[in-house]
């Protein structure tokens, strides 16, 4: 089965908490269970930090999705989880601004308002496609 690519959403704080916990568990809101169940071992999570609008890392999924309420993040439980391996991590000041990829990502094409792209990055997991298309 082909590997899939997914958007993984963090704030600066949740990214730091993820790293402090060992960068081995990715969690999503309970309301995202249906989407999380589509994530498989071997898939990649592309880490995006809101607030600075930058890509900061790549994770490889190493487990099937599961439910766990172990406290990792302070702001919420994010109980829909997958185990991950951190493949690439950038420092915040060296991370990749999403706007730098505007010519590569289909979500920027044909926008009526050039600021509307940010909404695509407010919900995760969201499947991404190697062709630059964001579902």
C-alpha positions in Angstrom: 0.0 0.0 0.0 1.3 3.5 -0.9 2.4 5.8 1.9 0.2 8.8 2.5 1.2 12.3 3.7 -0.8 14.1 6.4 -0.8 17.6 7.9 0.0 17.5 11.6 -0.9 20.8 13.3 1.0 22.3 16.3 1.2 25.6 18.1 4.7 26.6 19.2 3.8 25.4 22.7 2.4 22.0 21.6 5.5 21.4 19.4 7.8 22.0 22.4 5.7 19.7 24.6 5.8 17.0 21.9 9.6 17.3 21.8 9.9 17.3 25.6 7.8 14.1 25.8 10.3 12.4 23.5 8.8 13.2 20.0 7.2 9.7 19.9 3.5 10.3 20.1 1.2 12.5 17.9 -2.2 13.3 19.2 -5.4 14.7 17.6 -8.7 15.9 19.0 -11.4 13.3 19.7 -13.5 14.9 16.9 -10.9 13.9 14.4 -11.2 10.1 15.1 -12.6 9.3 11.6 -9.7 11.0 9.9 -7.1 9.6 12.3 -8.3 6.1 11.6 -7.2 6.5 7.9 -3.6 7.0 9.0 -1.4 3.9 8.7 2.1 2.8 9.8 4.6 4.1 7.3 2.6 7.3 6.5 4.3 10.6 7.0 3.1 13.5 9.1 4.2 16.9 7.8 4.5 19.2 10.9 3.1 22.7 10.6 3.3 25.3 13.4 0.4 27.8 13.4 1.1 31.3 14.5 4.4 31.3 12.6 2.9 29.5 9.5 5.9 27.3 9.0 6.7 23.6 8.3 9.0 22.4 11.1 9.4 18.7 10.8 8.5 15.3 9.4 7.3 12.3 11.3 6.9 8.7 10.2 3.9 6.9 11.7 4.9 3.6 13.5 1.6 2.4 14.9 -2.0 2.0 14.1 -4.3 4.7 15.6 -5.3 4.2 19.2 -7.1 6.1 22.0 -5.0 7.3 25.0 -5.5 10.0 27.5 -2.0 10.1 29.0 -1.1 13.8 29.6 1.4 15.1 27.1 0.0 18.5 26.2 -1.2 21.2 28.7 -3.9 22.7 26.5 -5.8 19.5 25.7 -5.6 15.7 25.8 -5.6 15.0 22.0 -6.6 11.4 22.7 -6.6 10.1 19.1 -3.0 9.1 18.7 -0.4 7.4 16.7 3.2 6.5 17.6 5.7 8.3 15.5 9.4 8.6 14.7 10.9 12.0 14.2 12.6 12.0 10.9 13.4 15.7 10.4 13.2 18.7 12.8 14.0 22.3 12.0 14.6 25.1 14.5 11.7 27.6 14.4 13.9 30.3 12.8 15.1 27.9 10.1 11.7 26.3 9.5 10.0 26.6 6.1 7.4 29.4 5.7 4.3 28.0 3.9 4.0 31.1 1.9 7.4 30.3 0.3 5.7 27.2 -1.3 2.8 29.2 -2.8 3.8 28.3 -6.3 4.0 24.6 -5.4 0.8 24.1 -3.5 -2.5 23.9 -5.3 -4.4 25.5 -2.4 -2.9 28.9 -3.4 -4.2 28.7 -7.0 -7.4 30.6 -7.9 -8.0 32.1 -4.5 -10.5 34.9 -4.5 -8.8 36.4 -1.4 -5.0 35.7 -1.1 -5.3 35.5 2.6 -7.8 32.6 2.6 -5.0 30.0 2.4 -4.5 30.0 6.2 -7.8 28.2 6.8 -6.4 25.0 5.2 -3.9 24.8 8.0 -6.4 25.0 10.9 -7.5 21.4 10.8 -5.5 18.2 11.1 -5.0 15.6 10.2 -5.6 16.6 6.6 -4.3 14.4 3.8 -1.6 15.9 1.6 -0.7 14.6 -1.9 2.8 14.4 -3.4 1.6 16.4 -6.4 1.3 19.5 -4.1 -2.5 19.1 -3.8 -4.0 19.4 -0.3 -7.3 17.6 0.2 
